[in-house]
Amino acid sequence: MRRLTTNLWLKLISLAIAMLLWYATVGPQETTTGASVPIQLRNIPRDMEISSELPDSAYIEVRGSSRRLDELEKALVIIDLSGISRAGERTISILDGNVSLPAGVQFQRAVPSQIRLHFEPRLTREVPVVVRYATIPDGYQIQRQQVSPASVRIVGPESRVNAIDRVQTDPIELPPDDEELTFRLHAFAGDAQVRLEKPDQFFTVKVVLEKNR
């Protein structure tokens, strides 16, 4: 027992140094892995719109210890668009500087390594609202319909807004009834890049059916 306790502090220090040397030599081991991470666009110019398809994620390859790679769900590709001032196409590279990673994780590459975005001036335009019917009961026809408001303002990239001449309400299932029917519906622009100026706006549709003669 005396041998074990003789120079105990020196023995503990030697053991600690040995463990540190072992840890530095064999652990932790770094590995390379890949993951799909979200793309976040920042500082889109106020008077511009992106008319091309928007990528929502990029595949990145990274290197780090297993413990650090477990935190990879925090990774993010950040695209800063504050320098965009004119319409047209812009190619943006995904580099180490615009990838947010957990501490201790090193960026290797992204796939795709570049994205291309097309910018257009923002346009606001008023178009009519058209009622869409899923079915009209057999033996009936529409005698009268009214939609309020009858038009709506849409917003989006100039070329896409100019291509839209109307928006449609959600489809209406009409029952066989000759009384006035009232529906409260949303409308759909038909283009993912175009939106209603008031996205939560409802439209009131009043319909009167009559039997065929």
C-alpha positions as CSV (number, residue, x, y, z in Angstrom):
1,M,0.0,0.0,0.0
2,R,2.9,2.3,0.8
3,R,4.3,1.7,-2.7
4,L,1.0,2.9,-4.2
5,T,0.8,6.1,-2.2
6,T,4.5,7.0,-2.5
7,N,4.8,10.1,-4.9
8,L,1.0,9.8,-5.5
9,W,0.8,13.3,-7.1
10,L,3.6,12.5,-9.6
11,K,1.9,9.3,-10.5
12,L,-1.5,11.1,-11.1
13,I,0.2,13.7,-13.2
14,S,2.0,11.1,-15.3
15,L,-1.3,9.2,-15.8
16,A,-3.1,12.4,-16.9
17,I,-0.3,13.2,-19.4
18,A,-0.5,9.7,-20.8
19,M,-4.3,10.0,-21.2
20,L,-3.9,13.3,-23.0
21,L,-1.3,11.9,-25.4
22,W,-3.5,8.9,-26.1
23,Y,-6.5,11.2,-26.8
24,A,-4.4,13.4,-29.1
25,T,-3.2,10.4,-31.0
26,V,-6.3,8.2,-31.5
27,G,-9.3,10.3,-30.6
28,P,-11.5,11.9,-31.6
29,Q,-11.2,10.6,-35.1
30,E,-12.4,13.0,-37.9
31,T,-14.7,11.7,-40.6
32,T,-16.3,13.2,-43.8
33,T,-20.0,13.1,-44.3
34,G,-22.7,14.9,-46.3
35,A,-26.1,16.2,-45.6
36,S,-28.9,18.2,-47.2
37,V,-29.2,21.6,-45.5
38,P,-31.7,24.5,-46.0
39,I,-30.9,27.5,-48.1
40,Q,-31.9,30.8,-46.7
41,L,-32.1,33.9,-48.9
42,R,-31.4,37.2,-47.1
43,N,-31.8,40.9,-48.1
44,I,-33.9,40.4,-51.2
45,P,-34.2,43.9,-52.8
46,R,-37.6,45.4,-52.0
47,D,-38.5,46.3,-55.5
48,M,-37.3,43.0,-57.1
49,E,-38.7,39.5,-57.3
50,I,-37.0,36.1,-58.0
51,S,-38.8,34.6,-61.0
52,S,-36.7,31.4,-61.3
53,E,-37.3,28.3,-59.3
54,L,-36.1,28.7,-55.8
55,P,-33.8,25.9,-54.4
56,D,-34.8,25.1,-50.8
57,S,-31.7,23.1,-49.9
58,A,-28.2,22.1,-51.0
59,Y,-26.1,19.0,-50.3
60,I,-22.9,19.8,-48.5
61,E,-19.9,17.7,-47.6
62,V,-18.2,18.5,-44.3
63,R,-15.4,17.1,-42.1
64,G,-15.3,16.9,-38.3
65,S,-15.4,14.7,-35.3
66,S,-18.4,12.4,-34.8
67,R,-19.6,14.5,-31.8
68,R,-19.5,17.7,-33.9
69,L,-21.2,16.1,-36.9
70,D,-24.1,15.1,-34.7
71,E,-25.0,18.8,-34.6
72,L,-25.1,19.1,-38.4
73,E,-28.9,19.7,-38.3
74,K,-28.0,23.3,-37.3
75,A,-26.1,23.9,-40.6
76,L,-27.5,26.5,-43.0
77,V,-26.5,27.9,-46.4
78,I,-27.0,31.7,-46.3
79,I,-27.3,33.6,-49.6
80,D,-27.0,37.4,-49.1
81,L,-28.7,39.3,-52.0
82,S,-28.0,42.8,-50.7
83,G,-25.7,43.5,-53.7
84,I,-28.4,42.8,-56.3
85,S,-29.5,46.1,-57.9
86,R,-30.6,45.2,-61.4
87,A,-32.9,42.7,-63.2
88,G,-31.3,39.7,-64.9
89,E,-29.6,36.4,-64.1
90,R,-27.1,36.1,-61.3
91,T,-24.9,33.1,-60.5
92,I,-24.1,32.6,-56.8
93,S,-21.4,30.3,-55.6
94,I,-21.9,28.3,-52.4
95,L,-18.6,28.7,-50.5
96,D,-17.2,28.3,-47.0
97,G,-18.1,31.9,-46.3
98,N,-21.8,31.5,-46.7
99,V,-22.3,28.2,-45.0
100,S,-23.1,28.3,-41.3
101,L,-21.7,25.2,-39.5
102,P,-21.3,24.0,-35.9
103,A,-18.0,24.9,-34.3
104,G,-15.3,22.4,-35.3
105,V,-16.9,21.3,-38.5
106,Q,-15.1,22.1,-41.8
107,F,-16.8,22.8,-45.1
108,Q,-15.5,20.7,-48.0
109,R,-17.9,21.4,-51.0
110,A,-21.5,21.9,-52.0
111,V,-23.6,20.1,-54.6
112,P,-24.7,22.1,-56.5
113,S,-21.7,24.4,-56.0
114,Q,-23.6,27.3,-57.7
115,I,-27.2,28.4,-58.0
116,R,-28.5,30.8,-60.7
117,L,-31.3,33.2,-59.8
118,H,-33.3,35.3,-62.2
119,F,-34.4,38.7,-60.9
120,E,-37.3,40.8,-62.3
121,P,-39.0,44.1,-61.2
122,R,-41.9,43.6,-58.9
123,L,-45.3,44.2,-60.5
124,T,-48.7,44.7,-58.9
125,R,-51.8,44.3,-61.2
126,E,-55.6,43.9,-60.8
127,V,-57.3,40.9,-62.4
128,P,-60.8,39.6,-62.3
129,V,-61.9,36.7,-60.0
130,V,-63.5,33.8,-61.8
131,V,-65.8,31.3,-60.0
132,R,-64.8,27.7,-60.4
133,Y,-67.5,24.9,-60.1
134,A,-66.5,21.4,-59.3
135,T,-69.9,20.0,-60.3
136,I,-73.3,21.4,-61.4
137,P,-76.2,19.1,-60.4
138,D,-77.9,17.1,-63.3
139,G,-81.0,18.9,-64.5
140,Y,-79.8,22.3,-63.3
141,Q,-78.1,25.3,-64.7
142,I,-76.7,28.5,-63.2
143,Q,-79.3,31.2,-63.4
144,R,-77.3,33.9,-61.6
145,Q,-74.0,34.3,-59.9
146,Q,-72.2,37.1,-58.1
147,V,-68.6,37.3,-56.7
148,S,-67.5,39.9,-54.3
149,P,-65.0,41.5,-54.6
150,A,-65.1,40.9,-58.4
151,S,-61.3,41.6,-58.8
152,V,-58.1,41.3,-56.8
153,R,-54.6,42.7,-56.9
154,I,-51.8,40.2,-57.5
155,V,-48.1,40.7,-56.9
156,G,-45.0,39.0,-58.3
157,P,-42.2,39.0,-60.9
158,E,-43.2,41.2,-63.9
159,S,-43.3,38.5,-66.6
160,R,-45.3,36.1,-64.4
161,V,-47.8,38.7,-63.3
162,N,-48.4,39.8,-66.9
163,A,-49.0,36.2,-67.9
164,I,-52.0,35.9,-65.6
165,D,-55.4,37.3,-66.8
166,R,-57.6,36.0,-63.9
167,V,-57.6,34.1,-60.6
168,Q,-60.0,31.3,-59.7
169,T,-61.9,30.6,-56.6
170,D,-61.6,27.3,-54.8
171,P,-64.0,24.8,-56.5
172,I,-67.7,24.9,-55.4
173,E,-69.8,21.7,-55.0
174,L,-73.3,22.8,-55.8
175,P,-76.2,20.9,-54.3
176,P,-79.5,20.5,-56.3
177,D,-81.3,23.5,-54.8
178,D,-83.0,26.5,-56.4
179,E,-82.5,28.7,-53.4
180,E,-79.7,31.3,-53.4
181,L,-76.5,29.7,-52.1
182,T,-73.7,31.6,-50.5
183,F,-70.0,30.5,-50.3
184,R,-67.0,32.1,-48.8
185,L,-63.8,31.0,-50.5
186,H,-60.1,31.7,-51.2
187,A,-58.7,32.4,-54.7
188,F,-55.7,30.8,-56.4
189,A,-53.4,32.7,-58.8
190,G,-52.1,29.5,-60.5
191,D,-48.4,30.4,-60.3
192,A,-46.2,29.7,-57.3
193,Q,-44.3,32.9,-57.9
194,V,-47.4,35.1,-57.9
195,R,-49.4,35.9,-54.8
196,L,-52.5,37.9,-53.8
197,E,-51.7,41.3,-52.3
198,K,-53.8,40.1,-49.4
199,P,-53.0,36.4,-49.1
200,D,-55.7,35.7,-46.5
201,Q,-58.5,37.5,-48.5
202,F,-61.9,35.7,-48.8
203,F,-64.3,36.0,-51.7
204,T,-68.1,35.7,-51.3
205,V,-69.9,33.9,-54.1
206,K,-73.7,33.9,-54.4
207,V,-75.3,31.4,-56.8
208,V,-78.9,30.7,-57.9
209,L,-79.7,27.5,-59.8
210,E,-82.7,26.8,-61.9
211,K,-84.0,23.6,-63.4
212,N,-83.5,23.0,-67.0
213,R,-86.7,23.3,-69.1
